[in-house]
Structure formats: structure tokens, C-alpha cells
Amino acid sequence: MFKLSSYSGLKWLSLAAFLLIADLLTKQWALAHLILHEPIAVFAHFNLTLVYNSGAAFSMLSNESGWQRWFLSGVALIVSVFIIVWLKRVPDAPTAHKIGLACVLGGALGNAIDRLYLGYVIDFLDFYYATWHFPAFNIADSAITCGAILLLLTMWQKN
């Protein structure tokens, strides 16, 4: 099976687990304390606003008939397995690369759990300027974005 030696990339699964737990806990907090589509101002240009996203990033596919729930969940689970295998096989990769993989893994699992359990993803972080609002997002989305940026940077540095 998998050996979690000090040289194994799998030791980064703890970061993925931390991000997953943080994501799930903050979503539960949002469900318990926020009212759907009613923003709470935190500071200038930032609200907490509970939103249910049945689509992908930026609510793409959210108006579809429901197939996107299973498709996006399947993609997230396949990507998660791929990342775990990748972490196992890249123990000598740069630390930033392994952190990026762990971030994408934790975020993908966080959103997949929402989709499988609820049928949608809970979003609640709302940044805006004047009347323009960036699409609401969550900790999982942030982890995926930061992880993807780290992966791109580490791949770019190799060339």
C-alpha cells in the first residue's frame, strides 16, 4: 500500500485534509448564520452572501437539467484519485508543486462533497466594486485557484 515516509509526496495529504475540513466547517457556518441571497457587509467591497451554485466555476452550467451535478462530481473524484497517485509518484518534486496538488485535492473534494450530498455547492464570499460583483466563492474554490497557480508556476519554472 502507500508508505508515508518523510520522502513520500503523500505526507501532503494532511494539507488537503486541513483545507477540506476548513471548507466544510465554513460552509456549515454559512448555512447556520446567513440567509440565502441576503448580504452581510463585512468591510468595503466584501460581503458574506449565501449562494447555492449548482454549476461549475462562475455558475457555468447552473441552468442545466441536473446532469452537471453528477458530471462535475465525477470529474472531481477522478481528479482527486489522479492527484493522490501523482503525489505518490513525485516525492522529489518542488515543495510548491506538492502544496499546489494538495490544495487542488482539498478543494476538489470539498466541492464534490457538497455536490454529492446537497446537489449544489455552498458559496458565501462576495467581493464587489460599486455594482459589479465577482461571483461568490468558498474556501474550496480558493484552494483550487491557489493550487492551480502554484502548479503553473512550478511547471513554468522548470522550462
N, C-alpha and C positions, 0 to 999 in steps of 0.2 A: 504494500500500500504506500501511502505518502509518508516520507520521513521528514519531520520538521527540524532538521539540523540547522545550525547557525548559518549555513550556506544556502539553504533552500529558499527559493522565492516564495514558498508557501507561508513563511512567517508573516508575510504582509496581509494574510487573510484577517489578522486581528484588526488592521486598519479598516478593511472592508466591513467587518462586523461592527466596529465602532460607528462608522458612518451609517450603516443600516439601522442600528439601534437609535442613533440620534435622529435620523429621518423619521422613523416610525413614532418615536416619542413626541417630536414636534408636530407631526400630523395629528396625533391624538390630542395634543394640547389645542391645536387649531379647531378641531371638531368640538371640543368641550367648551371653548371660550369665544369662538367667533360665530357670527351669524352669516349665512350664505349671502354673498354679494354686498354686504354692508361693511364698508371700510372703516378701520380704526386708524386714525393718524398717529404715527409714532414720532416722526420728525419730518422736516421739509423734504418733500419728494419721496417719502416712503410710508406706505400703509400696510397694515395687516388686513388682508381681504380673503375670506374663504371662497374658493372656487373649485368646482369639480370639473376635471378635464378628462373627457372620455376619448380624446385623441392622442396624438403624439406631441412632440415639441411645438410650441406656439399654437396649440389646439388644432393642428393639421389633422384631418380625418375625423374630427369630432362630430361631424354631421352625418357620418355613415351609419349603416343599419345595425352595427354591433359586431361585425366580423373583426373590426380593428382591435377589439379587446383581446381576442384570442391570438391574433396575428402578432400584436405588439408584445403580449406576454410570452409567446413562443420565441420571438426574436430575443427578448431579454434573457430568457432561460438558456437559449443556445449560446448567446454571447457570454453568459456567466460561466458555463462549462468551458468554453474556449479560453476564457481568461484564467480560470483555475489551472488548466493544462499549461497555458503559456507561462504562468508564474512558476510552475514546477520545472519547466524547461529552461528558464532564464535566470538561474541563480547568480550569474556573473554580470547581469545587466546593470546599468547605472541605477542608483537608488531612485532617482526621479522617475525612471521608467517603471519601476516596480510600484512606486507610490501612485503613479498615473493609472496603472492597471487596477490597483486596489480601489481607487476612487471610483472608476467606472463600474467595477464589480459591485461595490456597496450601493451606488446609486441605481444601477440597473435592477438589483434585487429589491430595493425599496419601492420603486415604482411598479415592478412586476407584482409584488405582494398586494399593493393597492388594486391594481387592475384585476387580479385573480379573485380577491376577496370582495371588493366593492363594485367592480365594473368600471371604475374611473380612478384617476389619480387626484389626490388632495393637494391643491396648491394654495399658498397663502401669502407669499412675499410679493409685494406690489410696489415697484419703483415707477415713478412717473415724473414728467415735466410738463407743467401747465395742464393741458387736457390730454396729452399723449401718455399712455400707459404702456410700459414694457409688459409683455404677457406675464401673468402671475406664475410663480415657480415655487420650488421647495428645496430642501436640503439635498435630496437625491439628484435633482436637476443640477444643482451647484456642484456636487461631487462629480457627476458625469462631465460637466463642462471643464472643470479644473483638471480632471484626469485626462481628458482628451487633449487639452492644451499641453500638459506635461508630456504626453506621448508624442505629440507632434514636435515639440521642442527637442526631445531626446533623439527622435529619428532624424530631425533636421541637423542636429549637431554631429551625427555620425557621417554625414555627407559633406 
